[in-house]
Amino acid sequence: MSLIGTRAADAKTRWSDMARFGLRRLFQLRLGVLGAFLLILLVVSAVFAPYIATHDPYAQTITQRLVPPVFLDGGSWAHILGTDQLGRDLFSRIVYGARVSLIVGIGAVCLSTVIGVSLGILAGYFGGLLDTVISFVINVMLGFPFILLALSLVAVLGPSLVNIIIALGLTSWPVFARVTRIETMKLRDREFVLAAMSQGLGPIRILHRHVLSNLMAPILVIMTVEIARAIIRESLLSFLGLGVQPPIPSWGSMLAEGRNYILVVWWLTTLPGVAIFLSALGINLVGDALRDLTDPRMRRS
């Protein structure tokens, strides 16, 4: 066989191996594809809520109160998922509730990421007394009951969209701090960090160029998981009346409003609960897929 023919055969074999690897990885991450679909559905609902909603989520029609969903007897296509106790369209309120959940989830996680990653990197890189103090604060925060701390913060700040973001952000940063601290302690003794130190680079440049850049993958995975947790926690606080205040559509407040009718009008609580479940499930599946894609051990499997 000629040299050209041999090279062509080798190239064909490599492309074949790459194709099989890609198909195998796609099959392994099929749940990640499902999660991405659910996440895209959540984002589209939040961004294009005014165009997707079939009714004004605040409009009350008492004569149309407690209309069942279209798939039940007595349902109407005018209200696909039925109406609540005030005659408001449930589908429209769930769609607008996605906007609240996504804003709270992203906002709270961004705040907790900035705080946790900053403290974790400082503790892991410099060590000493600073590491001792930050580690003590992390352990105290992790041992303190979340619900009590969040309720206290919301009670002091007052229930509102901005305050719920602040409360969730200030109670979620220890997870980021603990992970980044451990990873930074591993990175500070690596050859490329020691080489940067020997060249006279300052701590800020080393932390930015060589440490933080190598922490982006685990930070991104944690962020996806924490967004799902923030959505659930926001729903919990809204259910207790300390989150987003009515009449703003929130999945948690919708659960609270429908709990008195749960035995006779089950869809008032079930449908918002399903929305919370699918949103958290989709984000968690995407987080698992990102972990698998960024883990070298998974790439070698």
C-alpha positions as CSV (number, residue, x, y, z in Angstrom):
1,M,0.0,0.0,0.0
2,S,1.3,3.5,-0.9
3,L,2.1,6.1,1.7
4,I,-0.9,8.2,0.6
5,G,-3.1,5.2,0.9
6,T,-1.8,4.4,4.4
7,R,-2.3,8.0,5.6
8,A,-5.9,8.0,4.2
9,A,-6.6,4.7,6.0
10,D,-5.2,6.1,9.2
11,A,-7.2,9.3,8.9
12,K,-10.4,7.3,8.2
13,T,-9.7,5.2,11.3
14,R,-9.2,8.2,13.5
15,W,-12.4,9.8,12.2
16,S,-14.2,6.5,12.8
17,D,-12.9,6.3,16.4
18,M,-13.9,10.0,17.0
19,A,-17.3,9.3,15.7
20,R,-17.8,6.3,17.9
21,F,-16.5,8.3,20.9
22,G,-18.9,11.1,20.2
23,L,-21.9,8.8,19.9
24,R,-20.9,7.1,23.1
25,R,-20.5,10.3,25.0
26,L,-23.8,11.6,23.6
27,F,-25.5,8.4,24.8
28,Q,-23.9,8.7,28.2
29,L,-25.0,12.4,28.5
30,R,-28.6,11.8,27.2
31,L,-29.9,12.9,30.6
32,G,-27.8,16.1,30.1
33,V,-29.7,16.7,26.8
34,L,-33.0,16.3,28.7
35,G,-31.7,18.7,31.3
36,A,-30.7,21.2,28.7
37,F,-34.1,21.0,27.1
38,L,-35.8,21.7,30.4
39,L,-33.4,24.5,31.2
40,I,-34.0,26.1,27.8
41,L,-37.7,25.8,28.4
42,L,-37.3,27.6,31.7
43,V,-35.2,30.4,30.2
44,V,-37.6,30.9,27.2
45,S,-40.6,31.0,29.5
46,A,-38.9,33.6,31.7
47,V,-37.6,35.8,28.9
48,F,-40.6,35.7,26.6
49,A,-43.3,35.5,29.3
50,P,-45.4,38.4,27.9
51,Y,-45.6,36.6,24.5
52,I,-46.2,33.1,25.9
53,A,-48.8,33.9,28.5
54,T,-52.3,33.7,27.2
55,H,-53.8,36.1,29.8
56,D,-52.7,38.9,32.1
57,P,-51.4,37.1,35.2
58,Y,-52.9,39.7,37.5
59,A,-56.3,39.9,35.9
60,Q,-59.1,38.6,38.1
61,T,-62.4,37.1,36.8
62,I,-64.5,36.0,39.7
63,T,-67.0,34.3,37.4
64,Q,-64.2,32.1,36.1
65,R,-62.8,31.1,39.4
66,L,-61.5,27.5,40.0
67,V,-62.0,26.4,36.4
68,P,-60.3,23.0,35.9
69,P,-57.5,22.4,33.4
70,V,-58.4,21.5,29.8
71,F,-57.6,17.8,30.3
72,L,-60.3,17.5,33.1
73,D,-64.0,17.5,32.9
74,G,-65.3,21.1,32.7
75,G,-62.0,22.4,31.4
76,S,-61.7,25.1,28.7
77,W,-59.2,25.9,26.1
78,A,-59.5,29.5,27.2
79,H,-57.6,28.5,30.3
80,I,-55.3,25.6,29.5
81,L,-54.3,24.9,33.1
82,G,-57.4,26.3,34.7
83,T,-57.8,29.2,37.0
84,D,-57.2,29.9,40.7
85,Q,-59.5,31.0,43.5
86,L,-59.5,34.6,42.2
87,G,-60.2,33.6,38.5
88,R,-56.6,34.3,37.4
89,D,-55.2,32.2,34.6
90,L,-52.9,29.5,36.1
91,F,-50.8,28.9,33.0
92,S,-50.0,32.6,32.7
93,R,-49.0,32.9,36.4
94,I,-46.8,29.8,36.1
95,V,-45.0,31.3,33.0
96,Y,-44.4,34.6,34.8
97,G,-43.4,32.7,37.9
98,A,-40.5,31.2,35.9
99,R,-39.2,34.8,35.5
100,V,-39.1,35.3,39.3
101,S,-37.5,31.9,40.0
102,L,-34.8,32.5,37.4
103,I,-34.0,36.0,38.5
104,V,-33.7,34.9,42.1
105,G,-31.7,31.8,41.3
106,I,-29.2,33.5,39.1
107,G,-28.9,36.6,41.3
108,A,-28.4,34.7,44.5
109,V,-25.9,32.4,43.0
110,C,-23.9,35.2,41.4
111,L,-23.7,36.9,44.8
112,S,-22.7,33.7,46.7
113,T,-20.2,32.9,44.0
114,V,-18.4,36.2,44.3
115,I,-18.2,36.0,48.1
116,G,-17.4,32.3,48.4
117,V,-14.8,32.1,45.6
118,S,-13.0,35.2,46.8
119,L,-12.8,34.0,50.4
120,G,-11.9,30.4,49.4
121,I,-9.1,31.5,47.1
122,L,-7.6,33.8,49.7
123,A,-7.8,31.1,52.4
124,G,-6.3,28.4,50.2
125,Y,-3.5,30.5,48.7
126,F,-2.2,32.5,51.7
127,G,-3.1,30.0,54.5
128,G,-2.0,30.8,58.0
129,L,-4.2,32.9,60.3
130,L,-6.4,34.1,57.3
131,D,-7.1,30.5,56.4
132,T,-8.0,29.7,60.0
133,V,-10.4,32.5,60.4
134,I,-12.1,31.9,57.0
135,S,-12.4,28.2,57.7
136,F,-13.9,28.8,61.1
137,V,-16.5,31.2,59.5
138,I,-17.3,28.6,56.8
139,N,-17.8,25.8,59.4
140,V,-20.1,28.1,61.5
141,M,-22.2,29.0,58.4
142,L,-22.5,25.4,57.3
143,G,-23.5,24.3,60.8
144,F,-26.1,27.1,61.2
145,P,-29.7,26.1,60.1
146,F,-30.3,27.7,56.7
147,I,-34.0,28.3,57.3
148,L,-33.4,30.2,60.6
149,L,-30.6,32.3,59.1
150,A,-32.6,33.1,55.9
151,L,-35.8,33.9,57.9
152,S,-33.8,36.2,60.1
153,L,-32.3,38.1,57.2
154,V,-35.6,38.4,55.3
155,A,-37.3,39.6,58.5
156,V,-34.6,42.3,59.0
157,L,-34.4,43.4,55.4
158,G,-38.1,42.9,54.6
159,P,-39.7,40.6,52.0
160,S,-39.0,41.7,48.5
161,L,-37.3,40.3,45.3
162,V,-34.0,42.1,45.9
163,N,-33.9,41.2,49.6
164,I,-34.6,37.5,48.9
165,I,-31.7,37.5,46.5
166,I,-29.5,39.0,49.2
167,A,-30.7,36.6,51.8
168,L,-30.1,33.5,49.7
169,G,-26.7,34.8,48.4
170,L,-25.5,35.5,52.0
171,T,-26.4,32.0,53.1
172,S,-25.1,30.0,50.2
173,W,-21.5,31.1,49.8
174,P,-19.8,28.6,52.2
175,V,-20.2,25.8,49.6
176,F,-18.2,27.8,47.0
177,A,-15.7,28.8,49.7
178,R,-15.0,25.3,50.9
179,V,-14.5,23.8,47.4
180,T,-12.3,26.7,46.1
181,R,-10.2,26.6,49.2
182,I,-9.4,23.0,48.8
183,E,-8.7,23.2,45.1
184,T,-6.6,26.3,45.6
185,M,-4.4,24.5,48.2
186,K,-3.8,21.8,45.6
187,L,-3.0,24.4,42.9
188,R,-0.6,26.6,44.8
189,D,2.0,23.8,44.9
190,R,1.8,23.0,41.2
191,E,4.8,23.7,38.9
192,F,3.1,26.4,36.9
193,V,2.2,28.4,40.0
194,L,5.7,28.0,41.5
195,A,7.2,29.1,38.1
196,A,5.0,32.2,38.1
197,M,6.2,33.0,41.7
198,S,9.8,32.6,40.6
199,Q,9.3,35.1,37.8
200,G,8.2,37.7,40.3
201,L,4.5,37.8,39.5
202,G,2.4,39.3,42.2
203,P,-0.3,37.3,44.1
204,I,-3.2,39.1,42.3
205,R,-1.9,38.1,38.9
206,I,-1.1,34.6,39.9
207,L,-4.6,34.1,41.5
208,H,-6.3,35.6,38.4
209,R,-4.2,33.9,35.6
210,H,-3.2,30.6,37.1
211,V,-5.5,29.7,40.0
212,L,-9.0,31.1,39.1
213,S,-8.7,30.0,35.5
214,N,-8.2,26.4,36.7
215,L,-11.2,26.6,39.1
216,M,-13.7,27.7,36.5
217,A,-14.9,24.1,35.7
218,P,-15.8,23.1,39.3
219,I,-17.2,26.6,40.0
220,L,-19.5,26.3,37.0
221,V,-20.8,22.9,38.2
222,I,-21.5,24.2,41.7
223,M,-23.3,27.2,40.3
224,T,-25.7,25.0,38.3
225,V,-26.5,23.0,41.4
226,E,-26.9,26.0,43.6
227,I,-29.2,27.7,41.1
228,A,-31.6,24.8,41.5
229,R,-31.3,25.0,45.3
230,A,-31.9,28.7,45.2
231,I,-35.1,28.2,43.2
232,I,-36.4,25.7,45.7
233,R,-35.4,27.9,48.7
234,E,-37.1,30.9,47.2
235,S,-40.2,28.8,46.8
236,L,-40.0,27.8,50.4
237,L,-39.6,31.4,51.7
238,S,-42.4,32.6,49.4
239,F,-44.6,29.7,50.7
240,L,-44.0,31.0,54.2
241,G,-44.9,34.6,53.1
242,L,-41.3,35.9,53.4
243,G,-40.4,35.8,49.7
244,V,-41.8,37.6,46.7
245,Q,-45.0,39.3,47.8
246,P,-48.4,38.9,46.1
247,P,-49.8,39.6,43.6
248,I,-46.4,39.0,41.9
249,P,-46.6,35.5,40.5
250,S,-44.2,33.2,42.4
251,W,-44.4,29.4,42.4
252,G,-43.9,29.3,46.2
253,S,-46.7,31.8,46.8
254,M,-49.0,30.0,44.4
255,L,-48.4,26.8,46.5
256,A,-49.4,28.8,49.6
257,E,-52.5,30.2,48.0
258,G,-53.7,26.9,46.8
259,R,-53.0,24.8,50.0
260,N,-56.5,25.5,51.4
261,Y,-58.0,23.9,48.3
262,I,-55.7,21.0,47.9
263,L,-58.2,18.3,48.6
264,V,-60.8,19.6,46.1
265,V,-58.9,21.7,43.6
266,W,-55.6,19.8,43.5
267,W,-54.2,21.5,40.4
268,L,-53.6,24.8,42.3
269,T,-50.7,23.3,44.2
270,T,-49.7,20.4,41.9
271,L,-49.0,22.4,38.8
272,P,-46.7,25.0,40.4
273,G,-45.1,22.1,42.3
274,V,-44.4,20.3,39.0
275,A,-42.9,23.5,37.6
276,I,-40.5,23.7,40.5
277,F,-39.6,20.1,40.2
278,L,-38.9,20.2,36.4
279,S,-36.9,23.4,36.7
280,A,-34.7,22.0,39.5
281,L,-34.4,18.6,37.7
282,G,-33.3,20.2,34.5
283,I,-30.7,22.4,36.1
284,N,-29.3,19.5,38.1
285,L,-29.1,17.3,35.0
286,V,-27.1,20.0,33.2
287,G,-24.8,20.3,36.2
288,D,-24.2,16.5,36.2
289,A,-23.4,16.7,32.4
290,L,-21.0,19.6,32.9
291,R,-19.3,17.6,35.7
292,D,-18.9,14.6,33.4
293,L,-17.6,16.7,30.5
294,T,-15.0,18.6,32.6
295,D,-13.8,15.5,34.6
296,P,-10.7,14.1,32.9
297,R,-11.5,10.6,34.3
298,M,-14.8,10.7,32.5
299,R,-13.2,11.8,29.3
300,R,-10.9,8.8,29.4
301,S,-13.7,6.4,30.0
